[in-house]
Amino acid sequence: MSVQPHFQRIALIGFGLIGGSIARAAKLQGLAGEIVTTARSEKTRARVLELGIVDQVVATNAEAVKDADLVILCIPVGACGPVAQEIAAHLKPGAIVSDVGSVKGAIVRDMAPHLPKTVHFVPAHPVAGTEHSGPDSGFAELFINRWCILTPPEGVDASATDRLRAFWAAMGAKVEVMTPDHHDLVLAITSHLPHLIAYTIVGTADELAQVTESEVIKFSAGGFRDFTRIAASDPTMWRDVFLANKEAVLEMLGTFTEDLAKLTRAIRRGDGEALFDHFTRTRAIRRGIVEIGQDSAAPDFGRPHAALKKP
């Protein structure tokens, strides 16, 4: 007997790393009767057709969401408001509308006013990704043992949140529910600020006149390699993230600047005890992340990664 899919028709607006991974994982797990997608670029749409991952590739957002039970916007945060306005009149009553952005307060503010009362709006943020983008970058295993945070606004039907929770769990994710504002504060320190620091450090290295580009690449130690991986993330997406979550990012950046000043003073004064105490505390945090399964203690160079599953 066949398993009833979680949703009869899923519409994915945007088909990069996250959209492509959702499509692959949903297909693999039998979570959709039909998957329809669209993308802004004709080239991207043509490539998705070639890959054969989804059931339909259409030219417009309105056409994609027609009769869809679940609509997921897999596009930069800054584009979500206009797209919500564009698709509002074409949404099926009772449909669940969601997204995958890493900022949630701005998503609720920009999307909710445009969506009809007949649909269920449940924003989501899968805390997973790589530095790669585009329709070829996705893989079905991306969400396994990673967190997906749901941030339903007040008054949203609890059953809609439960259905979306079950959908993400079936793709391997661990699901948490929190308020949009709390999400943005947490992610400002765990994701947004680290990306800002990585972009800064890699940019600084690029600007150093006394170090040639070839030397920066040739002698990259593990730490710098990790920074370059983060700094290779999609620039449009991260531009929108920092603009949309600027209050929380600025708050965390202020705290970070104060802590950096303390370390600067300790180095200047030769205060080895202060440095040792700080490094000991941060080492314990790293061990905690490994212990809960959010990363591996394996060597950073040549660490095996999940294989890209071809459709």
N, C-alpha and C positions, 0 to 999 in steps of 0.2 A: 504494500500500500504506500502510495507516494505521500511525502510530508507536505502539509499545507504551507505555502510560502508565507513569510511574515507580512508581505505586501504584494498585492497583485501587480501593481505597476509602480515602479520607482523612476523618478525623473532626477537626473543629475545635471545641474547647470554649471558648466565648467568641467574640464577633464584633464587635470594635471596629476600630480603625485597622489593627492588625497582622493579626488574623484575616481581616478583610475584604480586605486587600491580598493575603494568601496565596491566598484563594479566587479572586480575580480573576486573579492572575498564573498560578496553576495551571491555571485554565480556559483562559486565553489560550494557554498553552504546551502544553496537552494532557498535563498531568502526572498526571492522575487519571482513572480510569474513572468514579468517583462521589465527590462531596463531600457530606458530611453535617455539619451543625452544630447546636449548641444554644447557648442563652444563658440566664442566670439570669432575666432580665426577659421577661415575656410580650410586652411592647411591642416589645422588641428582636427577639424571634423573629418577631413579626408583620411587622415592617419588613423583615427579611431575606427573608421569603416574598414580600413585595411587590416587592423588588428583583430577585428571580429569579436570584440569583448562584449559588446552590448547588442540588444535586439534591434534598436533603431537609433539612427543619428539624424537629427532634424536641424533646420536652419535657424529657428527662432526660439527664444525662451518661452513664448506663449504656446507654441506648438508642443514643446517638450512637456509642459506641466498639464496639458489637457488630459483629464481622466486619471491623473496620477494620485495614488493613495499616500505616497511619501515624496516630498520634494526637498532636495538637499542642494543648497547653494555652495558650490566648491570654488569660490572666486575670492579675490582680495576683499578685505573688510570694507574698503571705501566704495566698492561697487554694489554692495548688498542692498542699500537703501533704494537706489534707482531701479534695480532689478525687481525688488519687492513691489514697487509701484507699477512696473511694467506687467508683471504676471498676475496681479491681484484679481483682475476681472476674469481670469481664465482658470482659477483654482477650483477644484472639485470640492463641494461641501463635505466636511468631515476629514479632509486631507490633513496630514501633518506636514508642516513646513519647518525646515531646520537649516542649519549651515554648518561650517567646519572652522570658522574663524577663531583666532586665538585672543580676540577681544570680545567681551560679551555685553558690557554696558552700552557701547556704541551700536552694537547690532540690534539690541532691543530698542534703543532710541530711534534708530534709522529705519528699521523694518516694520515694527509693530503698528505704527500709525497707518500704514498702507494696506495691511492685511485685513481681509474681511472677518467678521465675527464668526463666520461659519467654518473657519479652519482652526487648527490647533497649532500654535507657534511654540516650538520647543528648541531653542538654540542649543548647539552642541559644540564641543571642542575636543577632537581626538588629539591627545598629547603624544603625537608620534610624527615622524617625518625623517627625511634625509635632505641632503643639499641639492638633490636632483629635482628637476621639474619636467613637465611635458607629459604627453599621453603614454610614452614608453617607460616612464619612471615608476609607475605603480606596481605593487605586488601584493598578493592576497594575504601574506603573513604580516603586513605592516603593523596591524593593530593588536597582534597577539601579546597578551600580558602588558599592554600599555593602557594608560588611563584614558577614558573618554568622560569629559565633564559635561553634564547637562545643566542648563540654567533657565528653567521655565519661568516666565514672568508670573506674577501673582494672578490667580484666577484661572490658570490653564487646567484643563481637564487632566486629572491624575492618571487616567487610563491611557491617555496619549503619551504621557511621559513614560509610563510603564512599557508601552509598546516599543518606543524608541530605545529604552534601556535594554529590552530583550534583543532588539536588532543589533545593537553594538556588542552586546555580550556574545551573541552568536558568531560574530566575526572575531572573537577572541579577546575583546577589550574588557578591562575592569571599569565599571561605571560608578561615578560619584555624582550626586546632585548638590548644587550650591547656588547661592544668589549670584547674579551677574557682577555686582560690585565686589563681592568677596573673591570671585574668580579672578577679576582683573588685578586685584592687589596681590594675590598669590602668584599669578603668572608674571607679574612685573618683576619679581625677584628671581623666580625659578627659570624664566625663559627670556623675557624681553630685555632685562638688564644684561644678562650674559651675551645676548646677541649684539647689543650696543657696544659692549666692551670688546667683543671679538672684531667687529667692524673697525673699531678704533685702533686696536693693536695691529691688525693686519695693514691698515692704512698707514700707521706710523712707520712700520717696517718698510713699506713701499717708498716712503718719503725720505728715508735716511740716505743721505748722499754718500756716506762713507762705506755703505754696504751695498754691493751690487745686487741686482735682481737674481742673478745666478747663484750667489752665495746664500741668499735668503732661502731659495728653493733647495739648494744642495745640502745645507746644514740644518734643515728644519728638524728640531727635536720634537718629541711627542706632544709637548704642550702647544707649540706653535702650529703643528699639523692639525690639532683639534680646533684651534682658533680659525685656521683657514677653512676647515670644513664648515664650521658654523657661518663664517663670513661669506661662504659661497651660496647661501640661501637666496631665494628669489627676492630681488630688490624691490619690486612693486609691492609684494605682500608685506615686507617688513617696513617699508615707508608708511603704508597704511596703518600698520599695527602701532607704530610709535606716535603717529598723529592722533589715532583714535583712543589710545590709552595714556595720553601724555601726563595726566595728573598723577596716576599711580607710578608711572615710570620716573617722573621727576622726584616724587617722594622717595622712592628706593634709591635713585641716583644721588640724592642728597645724603642719605645714610651711608651709602658706599663711599662717597667723597670724604666724609668724616672719618670713616674707618681707614681709608687710604692715607689720610693725613697722619693718623696715629702710627701707621707702619712707617711712613716717611720719617717721622720724628725718631722712631726706634732705630732705624738704620743709621740716621745721621748721628745719633748719640752712641751708637755701638751697643744698644740694649739687646743683647742676645736672649735674655730671659723672656722679654716681651715677645720677641719673634718666635721663640720656641713654643711658648704658651699658645700663641695664635695658630701656629701651624699644627700643633697637637689637636686643638679643637676642630679645625677644619678637616683634619685627617679622619677623625671619628665620624664626621658627616658623610664622607666618601664611603666608609665602611658600612654605614647604615643603608646607603643607597644600594650597595651590592647585596647586602643581606636580605633586602626585601625584593630582590630580583629585578630591579630597574636598570641594572647594568652588569657587566661581567668583570671579574677580577683578572681576566686573561690579559696578556701583554697587548698594548695598544697597537703595535705594528704587526700587520698581517693577521689581525683578529678576524676569525671567520664571521661572515655576515649572512643573513638570510638570503638564500638564493632567489634570484628573480624568476618567478614562475611565469613561463610563457603561456599565453592563452591557447 
